[in-house]
Amino acid sequence: MKKRFIAVTLSVMMLFSSNISVFAEGNDVSVKHSLENTDYAKASDRTGYQKMETEEIKLSQEEFNELLEQKQEDSITTYSSTDSAYWKKFGSNYYYNKLTAQEKSAWNELEQVCISYATNDKDISNSKIQTDNLYFANWNIQKVYNFIHMFKLSHPQFYFLSNRSTVSYCDASQGYMLGIGVYSPFDSGHQRAAYTTYFCNKIDNWVEQIKKKSSSLVEEREKYAFDLICANTTYEDGTYDQSAFSLVYEGKTVCAGYAATFQLLMNAVGIDTIEVTSYDHAWNLSNVHGVWYEVDATWADNDSTGNIDYSYYNKSEATISENGYETSHVKENQWDNYQPEAKYDSDYSWEYYYSPYFNNGNYTWFMVNSNSSLSGGYLATPVNAFNGATYGSAPSTVINDGITYSTLYLKKDPAGTVTANDMKGLKIGGRAVDALRLNWDKDLKASGYIVEQYSGGSWKRIARMGSNATTTLRVEKLLPSTTYKFRVRTFVYSGNTPVYGKYAYVNGKTNPSAVSGLKIGGTAKDALRLNWSKNNSANGYIIEQYKDGSWKRIKKIESNSTVTYRVEKLSAGTTYKFRVMAYGFDGNTPLYSAYQNVSGTTTAASKAPSTVSDFKIGGRATDALRLNWTKNNSASGYIIEQNKNGSWTRIARIASNATTTYRVEGLKDSTTYQFRIKAFGYSGNTALYSGYKNISGTTLPAAVSGVKIGGTAKDALRLNWNKNRKVSGYIIEQYSEGKWVRIARIGSNSTTTYRVEKLKSKTSYVYRIKAFDFDGSTAIYGNYSYISGVTN
């Protein structure tokens, strides 16, 4: 919305005399540099509020099913009740309280996702947050967009939300997944955490300044926040101008940023404030002493002169919209069933500010309406009472500055209203493979607690504690390595009617199931092999050995697919004890299964086969290596292993000791491979193994490619070929007088051309070329590539 500049006489000197801090601190360069720099047009050319962009994502049933399977469970981490209370305090419940139960469920899920990303440093996928669940079956899609718009405007504290809404669905009868875009710099969890720290520090500083004003004279806090925003802001559009981030971080914004920041500051100090929009403008409604007023800091802030125009402060809808003629203050139709009515002008003095408070008798009064042309005439309400006076006994009229005000009895005398406290300290207190323990702080005021679990797409009550002394619950019959959602709230009674506090939420993951099938899979004189079954509920395994009277970890395996481990450097003929447990993670918290134990005895030294001898590379090809060794008469056969990606993998088991060669195929050219071999035998049915013998070998280079005649002359031919990055160089030979004669050895693989000179004119010549490399000090050669050419 274009700012309207009205000549006013409130000077900058008056503004700063109210002790409002104007922030000019430098921003952290490491955070600031990644934000987009924008060149701005003249102020008169700018528009402010922009309707949310909408994206309708219509999916096939197959695509929709895949999306449903790709839940964002891992993105919603546990956050404390303290974190929840901190982030929720910046928003208003006014719109929320007007929602249906289904709308509240959608609202709650979106809010949980936002709080999670505000409190963690996880990356956000696809530049948006989205519900896991489906809502609003058979709704008109515009109504769904309106709901997302209302949620976004009601949560200015989530500065990272952009001005884009998404609705994903297959069939409207199934419902919709709701999404809100995220400005791309905040996708990165690391960067978002830095921005959040700055944003919160700035807002918390402002909130503490505002709170220094009287909590009973709430309009003083409202005015301080109003003036503070005007003093710290320049009207200027930009990349983030639909978010409070633009004002708080950059000190420049448009109406959307003004309204968002004013809303979050007001709610943080206990003044219920919402945001509404017209077709091109955004502003606020604030509830001051129980009366709603329209407030527009954007149009009030004449930052070209430093003045503040209070014509747009605590006014009625009729006054601020000029009875509907000022269309920028005529709300959009979507607010018809939600927006509270602003009927009064607290101060009708226009540009200047006058305090709406005055003392008369035993009361401090607040001027509810000072515009006699509005319905109700002059109105005031008592907000503080002295000398034992009660609000109900306040006079029906009161005079101030010669004007008689009729009394509105808005503040009630204490009548023992019963309220329940919000749940505090909710956390996961213990885990098992099939259970989770919930713990929370005792609430001395509560009669008990309600515990609910999210299951099958809805919240279901699983326990009601009838005593506030019970502060724990063990939830049983759960599945291993599975994340569950819970929420808990307090309740008290007002007579026979239960009164509930707000929910606190927590997620928890059960422990992995214990390892199964653990056994001794093989023995040697100096080693034992442990085998077990794959545990699909785990991330990996911990192996421990009993040594010197205690258990000591000997291996952490980081893949649940690895189901064997060879314990080496053991003594022959000795019994050893081992235990294995599975592990997983709940966020960054490690989870462990119960242990499974096994024991085994190494083979006596005289019974194990001897180590294989004369293990060597017996032949090479570009894609294969042949391994040779000497027959081991003490063995039944041989095991051959290859080192792949840092771990040894069995590639052959040879069941006869007479077989003393093995060809390893499917290899890459000019590549070095590592192998090891051990002999095996048997003691009864128990396998016995020798120690390993190791060797490495390099495959032959690939044949030179791209060989061609690159140029001709009367006495010369030029040979060209493609570079082989894996080799050391090339050998070139010429066929002459019935045999091949080497004419060049090129010692660099980068040289891919050679000129053969001193040739005869108009004569045909034949050449061949091969690549060479080394396996240690042994030269190895690729196959020949042939070419012929004729001189000019």
N, C-alpha and C positions, 0 to 999 in steps of 0.2 A: 504494500500500500504506500503510495506517495505520502511523505510526511507533510502535514499541514503546519506551516509556520505562522503563528499569530504573534503580533507585537505584544510583548508583555514587559512589565517593568521590574519584575523580580530580578535582581542583579546577581551576578556571579558572587559578589561579595556576601550577599545574604545567604546564598547557598552554602558557601564554605564556612560561614560563621556557625553552621549547625554541626560542625565537627564531623563531617562525613569524609572518610578517607578516600582519596582518589588513587587507585593502584597504578603504579608505573613500573612494577618490578620487571626485570628481564626474564624472558622465558628460557627454559632449558634448550640450548641449541640442539642437543641430540634428539629432542622431541620435535622441536619446531621445524627443523629443516625439511621434514618429509611432507609437511602440509603444502597444498597447492598455493602458489602465489597468484593473485588475480589482479588485473588492472580494472579499475572501477570507472564507470561513466559518471557524468554529472548527477548530483542528487536528484534534480528535478526529473531526470529520465528513468529513475529506478522504480520498480515495483517491489512489493515486499512479500506478503503471504502468497504461497503457491499451493494449489491443491495437490494432494498426494498423487503421484503417478501410480497407475494401477496396472497390474500384470495378471492376466487370466491364463493359467496354465492348464489346458484341457489335455488329459492324458488318456492313452488306451488303457484297457483293463490290465494288461501285462505290465505296462509302465507304472500304473498306479499301485499294483501289488508290490513291485520292486521298491517303490518309494515308501510304502508302509513298512517294508522289512528293514529299510535303512533308517531306523529310529535314531534320534539324537540323544539316546540315553547317556552316552558317554560324555555329552557336552554339558549335561546338567549335573554339576557336582554338589556335594553337600556344602551348605553354608550355614553359619551359625545364626541363632536367633538374634544376636547382636547385629550381624550384617544385615539380616532381613529388616530389622527395625530401622536401621540407619537409612537404607535405601527407600523404604516405604514412606518415611516421614516427609519426603519431598513431594509426594503426590496427594491428591484429594480423593476421598471416597464418595464424593457427591454423585458422580455419574455411576459409579459401581453400585451404589445402593439402589439405583433405579433399574438394575438389570434383572433379567430372569435367572433362574438357577443355571441353565445351560450357558448363558452369556457369562455368568460369573466364573464358571469352570474354565471357559476359554480364556477369560481375562486372567485368572489365577495362573494358568499354565504359561501364558506369554510373560507374565510378571516374574515367574520363577526362572524362566530361561534368561530374562534380562538381568536379574539379580546375580545369577550364576556367572554370566559373562562380565558383569561389573566387578565381581570379586575374585575371578581367576584370570590366569594368563594363557588360557587355551585359545588357539586360532579359531576363527569363525569361518565356516565353509560357505562358498558361493555368495559371499557378501550379503547374507541375510540370516535372521533367526526365524524359526518356524516351529509350530506346534507338532507334536508327535501324533496327536489325536485329531479325529474328525469332528466337526461341529456344524450346526445350522443346516441340517438336511432339508432340502426343498426350499431353502431361502432364495429370494432374488439376490443375484450376485452383488448388486449395488448396495443392498442392505448389509452384506458382509463387508464390503469396502468401508461403509460408514462406521461399522463397529471397529475395524482396525484403525481408522482415522481417530475415533474417539479415544481408543486406548493410547495411541501414540501421543495425542495432545495432553492426555492426563498423566503422562510420565516424562516430564521434561528432564528428570535426573538421568535418564538413559540417553545421554548426549550422543552416543554413537549411532542411534537409529537415524536412518536417512528418510527422505520424503518419498519412499516407494513402498507400496503394499503389493503382496502377491497372494493369489488364491489358487491352490492346486486341487484338482478334483478329476474324477472320471465321470461320475454321474451325480447330479445335484441331490439325488435321493439318498446317496451315501453320506453326504456331508463334505466339508471342505477342510483342507489344511491351511492354516492362516500364517502368513509370513510378513515380516517387515524388513526392508532393506537396511544395510549397515554401510556407512561411509567407508570406502575401501581402506583408508589408512588405519582403521580400527579393526580390520580383519586379523591383523597380527596381534596375537596375545601379548607379546612382549611390548610392542608399541602402545597397545591399548592400556596396559597396566601403568605405563609412564604417564599417558594422558590422564588416566583416572586419578592418579596421585595429585597431579597439578590441579585438575578440575575440583576435586574434593577439598584440597587445601584452600583454594580460593573461596569456594562456597562456604566452607566451615568458618573461615575468617569473617566473611560478611555476616553470616548468621550470628556469630558471637557479638559483633558490633550491634546488630539489631536487637539482640536479647538484652542489651544494657538498658533499653527503654522499658517502661513499666509494662508488666504483664497484664495488669488490670485495665490500663488505658490502651487497648490494643491498637487504636488508630495511630498512636504515636509510633508504634512499631511499623505499621503499614506505611506511614509517611516517610519514615527513615529509609525503608527499603525502596520506596518509590524514588526518593531523592538520590539515593546511592546509585541506583541503576542509571538514572539520567546523568549523574556526574561522571560515571565511568564508561560511558558509551558514546560512540559516534555512529550516526546513521549511515550505513554503507552496506551494499549488498556484497555477497561473496559465496564461496563454495558451500559453507556450512550455515548459511543465514536462516535456515529453517530449524535450527537447533540452538539450545542454550549455549552450546560450545562456542559459537561465534562470538557471543558477548563475553563470556567468562574468560575464554582463552585469547581471543583476538582483540577484544574491546571495541568491536564494530559489528553491527548486525542490522536487520530490518525488523518489522513489527513482530514476526514469528519468534525471533530471538528475544526481543524485549518481553513479550508475553510469557514465553517459556521460563525465562529466568525469574521474572517477578513471581510467577506461580510457585516455583520451587522454593524461593526464599520465604514467601509468605507461609506456605504449608509447614516449612521447617520450624517456624516460630509459633505455630499453633493457630494460624489464621486461615480458615478454609478458603481456598482460592482455586478457580478453574479458568480454563481458556476457551473462548468461542471464536468463531470465524465468520466472516462474510465472504463474498465472492473474491475479494482481493485483499482482505485485511484480517489481522488477529489482534485481540485484546483480552482483557480479563474481567471476571466478576469476583469480588471479594465479599466475604461474610464478616461484617464488622458489628460486634455486639448483637448478632442474630439477624442483621439486616443485610441484604445483598445490594452491592453497588457496582456500577461499571467503572473500570479503571483502564486508561489507555496511556501508558508511559511513552509510547512511540510518538504520538502527536503532541504530548506535553513537553517532550525534550527538544527544545530548540537549540541544538548543539552548535549552530552557527553563531549564536550570541551568548550562550551559556545560561540563558533564562529557562525557567520551567513554567509552563502554562497550566495552572490548576483547573482550567475549564474542563479538563478530561480526568478529573480525580474525584472519585466517590460521587458519581452522578447517576441519574436515572437513565433508563433506556431511551425514554422520550427526549430527554435533554441532549444526550450525547449523539443521538441520531437525528436531531432536529425534527422530531416527530416523523421519522422515516424518509425525510428528504435527503439526508446525508446517507446515500446507499452503502457507503463503505462500512457503516455501523449497523446495517440491517443484517441480522444473522441469517446463515444458510438454513434451509428448511430442515436439514437433518437434526437441528437442535430443538425443534418445536416441542418435542415431548420430554426434553431433558433440562433445558436451560432454566435456572431460577429467574423469578421476576425481579427486576431492579426498578422499584417504583418511586424512589425518593432521591433528592439532592441533599446530601448531608450539609454541604456548604455551597450556597448559591452565589458566592461572591465572584465567580468567574476567575479571571487570571490570577488573582492574589490568593494567598493561603491565610486562613484564619482557623485557629484551633476550634474544633467542634465541641470542646468540653467547657463546662462552666460549673461553678459550685453554687448551690442554693439550698439553704436549710441543712439537713443532715445527709445530703447526698451530693455526689458528683454526677453531673448529667451529661449525656451525649446527645447532640442535635441529630436526630434521625432524618428530619426534613426541614430545610429552611427555605423551600420554594413554595410559597402559598398557592401557586397556580396548579400544583400537582394535587391529586386526590388525597384527602386527609388533612391538608393544610399543614401548619407548623406542628411538628412532632418532636418529642424528646423522650429519653428513657434513662432511668437511674442506673448507673453502672458500679458505683461504690456507695456504701452506707456507713454512717458513723454514729457514735453515741448510742448504740443499741437499736438503731432504727432498722426496720425490715423493708424489703422491697415491696411487699404487698401493701404496706401502709403508706407508701409514697403518695403525695397529693396528686389529684387528677389533672392539675395544670400547674405550670411553673413559668415564672417570668424571667427573661434575660434580655438586657439591653432594650427594655420597653416592649419586647415581643412576648406574647403569651403562647406557650407551647402546650399542646395536649399530651398527656402522658401515655406512652406505650409501656405496658408492664411485661418487658421481655426477660428480665433476669428473675429467676425464681429463688425464693428462700430455700435453704437446705432442707430436704425432706427425706433424708436417708436413702437416696437412690442407690440401688444395688448394681454394681458393675463387677465384671470378672477381669482379672489381670490377664495379660497376654502370656503365653507359655515362654519360659526361659530355660536355657541350658540344655536343650534337646540335642542328643548325640547318640552315636553307636557306641555302646559300652562294652560289648563283647560279641564274639562270633563263633559259630561252629559250622560244620558242613551242612547242617540242616536247620540252623536257627540263628537268629540275631537278637541281641539284647539292646533294648532302648533304655536310656537313662535321661533324667531331666531334673531340674532344680525343684525343691519343695516350694509350694506356694501356700503360705500360711493363711491366706484369705480364701483359698479354694475349698470347695466341698469334695472335689475329686477331679478326675481327668478322663477325657475321651480319646481313645487311640483308634486311628483309621489306617487302613492299608489300601494302596492303589492296586486294583486287580480287575482285569477284564474291561478296562476302559473307564472305570469309575471308582470312586472312593467308597470303601465298605468298612463299617465299624467292626473292630475285632476285639475291643476290650473297653469296659467302663470301670474305672477305679472309684469306689465309693469313699475313699479316704485320701486326704491330701498327704498322708505320711508315706503312701506307696509311690515311689518315684522311679520304678523300674518295671519293665515287662519283657519277658522272653517270648519272642514270636517263633513258633516251632513249625515243623513239617514243611520246611522250605527246601528248595533244590540247591545243589552245590554250585558254587561259582556263578551265582545269579544275583543281579542287582534288584533290590526292592525299594519301593517308596512308602514312606510313612508320614503321618502328620498327627499332632497331638494338640489339644486345647484344654484349658481349665473350664470348670463350671461352678457356679454358685447358685443359690436359690433366692428368688424374691418372692416370699410366700411359698407357694407350691410350684412356682414357675421357674424352670432353669434358665440361667443367664450364662452365656458362653463368652470366653475370651477369643482372641484371634489365634488361628492355627500357627504352629511352628512346624517346619518341614525338615525332613532328613532322608537321605538315601543311604543304603548300606548293601554291601555285597557279602554273601556267605563264603566260607572257606572252600577250597577245592576238596574233592573227595580223596580218600587215601589211595595210594598206589596199590595196584593189584598185580598178582602173578609174579611177585618178586622171588627170584631163585638164583642159584649158582648155575650159570650157563656154560662155564668152562673152567678148567683148572690147568695150571702149569706149575713148574717148580718154584717160580718166582712171581706168579700172578694168579688172580682170580677174576673171572668175568661175571658181572652182575647183569641179569636180564629182568625186565618187567613189562607189563602191558601199557600201551599208550593211554594217558589220562587226558581225555578231550576237554576236561573242565579246568586244566592247569595251563600255566605259561611255561613251566619247566620243572626241574627237580633239584633237590638238595641231597647229597650223599654224605654220610658221616661214618667214621670208623672208630671203634672203641680202642683207645690207646692210653696206656699208663693210667688206667682208672677213670677216664672220662671220655665223653664223645667229642670228636674233633671233625670239623667239616673238611672233606678232601676234594669235593667237586661241586660246583654249581653248573647245572646244564640249562641253557637258556632257550631250549626248544622242546616242546612236549612230544615232538616226533622222534627224538633221540631216546631209545628205550634200552640202551646197553652201555655199560662202562667197564673198562678193564683196569683193575687196581694192580699196579705193578710194584716192583722193588720189595717184594715180600720174601719171607724166608721159607725154604723148602720144608714140607712135612709139618706145617704149623696151621692151627685153627684161628680164624679171624672172624670178628663180628662186625656187621654193617647194619645201617638203617637208612631208609630212603623216605623222604616226604615230598609231596607236590607243593608248588607255590603258585600264586597269582597276585593280582593287584586290584585294589579298589582305589582308583585315582593313583595317588603316589604311595598309598599305604600297602605294604606287602601283606599277603594272606598266606597261611600255611595249613596243610592238611595234617592229620595224625601220622605218626611214623609207622612204617612197616619194617620188621627186622628179619635178618637172614644171617646165617653163619656158613662158613665153608673152610675146607682144609686144602692147602697147597699140596702138590704132588711131592713125594719123596724125591730127592735129587737124583737117585739112580734110575728112576723109572721114566723120567721125561726124555724125549728124543734130543739128540744133539742138534746144535745150530747148523743150518744149511751152509755149505761151503761153496766157494768158487761161484758166487752169485754175480752175474755180469750181463751186459748188453750183448746179445748174440747176433743181432741184425736190426736194420733200420729201414723204414720207408717214410714217405711224406706223411702218412696217416697211421703208422703203426711202429711198435718197437717189439723186438723179440727178447725175452728174458731166458737165460740159460743158467743152469746150476748143476752141481754134481749130485748123483744119486746118494740119498741118505738111507743106509740100511737099517738104521734104528727107528725109522719113522714109518707110519702108515700112509702118509700123504703130505700135502703142502697147502698152506693158506697164503694167497697173494693179496696184498692190499695196495691201494693207490691213494696218495695224498690229494684230496679234492677240497678246495676252498678252506684249507687250514685244518682239515680233519681226515683221519684215515678211514677209507671205505673199502670193504672187501670186494674184489672183482673176480676172484676165482678160488674154488676149492677143488684141489686135484686129489682124487681118492687113491692114486697108486704112486708108490715111491719110485716106480720105474720111469714115470714121466718126468723129464728134467728140462722141459722147455715150455714156454707159454707166449703166445703172440697177443699183445694188447692192441686192439684196433680202435677205430673211430677217433683217432687223435688229430691234433692240429699240426700243420707243418711248422718247422723251425721253432718248436716249443719244447722246453725242458720239463720232464715229468719225474716224480719221485715214487719209488716203489719199495715195498719191503716184503719179505717172505719169512715164514716160520714153518717148521715141521710140526706135525701132530701125530700122536699115537693114542693108545688106549690102555687104561688099567681097569680091566673089567668093562663096564659101560661108561666109565668116566674118561672124558677127553683130556689128554695131556699135551702140552705145547712146549716147544723149544723157545729160546729167545729169538728176536728178530734179526734179520740181516737186511741192510738197506742198500739201495743203489739209485742213481739218477741217470737219465738218458735223454738225449735231444733227438727229435725226429728230423728227417732230411728236409732241406728247403723244398719249396714248391718249384715246379718248372718255371723258367722265366717266361713271362707273358708279353704279348705285344711286339714280338720280334719282327722287324721289317727292314727293308732297304730304305734308309732315310734320305739318301742322296747318291748320285752317280757322277763320275768324271771319266776322262779317257784312261786315267791311271789309278783310279781310286773308287772305293765304295764306302758309304757310311751306313753303319749298322745302328739301329735304334731299338730300344725295348722299354718296358715299364719298370719303374722302381719297385723293388721288393724290400720293404722296410725291415723285414725280419732277418736278413742275411748280412754277411760281412762284405761280400763282393761277388765278382763274376769271372768265369774262365771262358775265353773265346778261342775256338779252334777252326782251322781252315783245312779243307780236304785237298791234299796235294800229292801227286804221284802215287795214288793208290792208298794213301793213309792219312789219318788226322794228325795235324800238327798244331800245337798250342802257339797262338800268335799274341795273346795278351792275357795278363792276370790283373784285374781291376780291383784295387783294395778298398773301395768305398761303394756302398749300395746306392749312394746318391748319383754316381756317374752312370748315365743310361744311354750313352752313345760312344761309338768308336769308329775311327776312320782308318780303313785298310788301304795302304798306299803301295806304290811301286808295282801296280798291276798292269796287265797288257790290255790294250784297247780292244773293244768289241769281243771280250772274252767272258764266258760264264764261270762263276765261282760259287762254291757251296761252303756254308759256315754252320757251326753249331755253338750254342752258348748254354752254360749251366751256372746256377748260383752255388756259392759255397759259404760255409759257416764253420763253427767249431763247437764241439762238445768237450769242454776243458781244453786240452791241447790237441785233441783229435779232430782233424779236418773232416767235414761231412759235405756231401755234394748232392744237389738236386738232379733231376733228369734233364737231358739235353732238349733244347728247342732248336729247330733247323730252319735255315733260310738260304735262298740262292739269289744271285743278282748278276747282271751283265754290265760291264763297263761300256762307256760311250765309244 
